[in-house]
């Protein structure tokens, strides 16, 4: 299948059901690091759970909805990016990400999300892309900012985690803004 080189030996490509064992092994390395920042249904504990997550995204992609992509450093899955929501009829989508600690600080998420945004705005003619993150997740907010997104607001106490409710930031970029930014890069 396809893959897009991002930086050095890291590439972006589809993350599919047949890769459930690899995804489960990756989650073993990343689970506790990403658990506070991603939805609880995403962070599974075994190969069956990993397969169920990949099957859920495969079904959504088949219906022209959400889709999932992995980031491989050489042959090792180290994280990924996704369209958590994708609505072609309304021209809106939401992107998200996760990364294990060994791959942080290399700009991989910003590059990979840039690829998703380019595809969404150019190929699929989407109009709006959103990024949601916990307000205390400075690394995630920094990616949204690097992608040229605007912080549109904060949904107070909208993110429950371990019995505590956290504020959620909503960032967005519009197609004309993304395209104008591309000319400036």
Buried (B, 14 or more C-beta within 10 A) or exposed (E): EEEEEBEEEBBBBBBBBEBBEBBBBBBEBBBEBBBBBBEEEBBBEEBEBBBBBBEBBBEBBEEEBBBBBBBBBEEBBBBBBBBBBBBEEEBBBBBBBBBBEBBBEBBBBBBBBBBBBEEBBEEEEBEBBBBBBBBEBEEBBEBBBBBBBEBEEEEEEBBEEEEEEBEBBBBBBBBEBBEEBBEEE
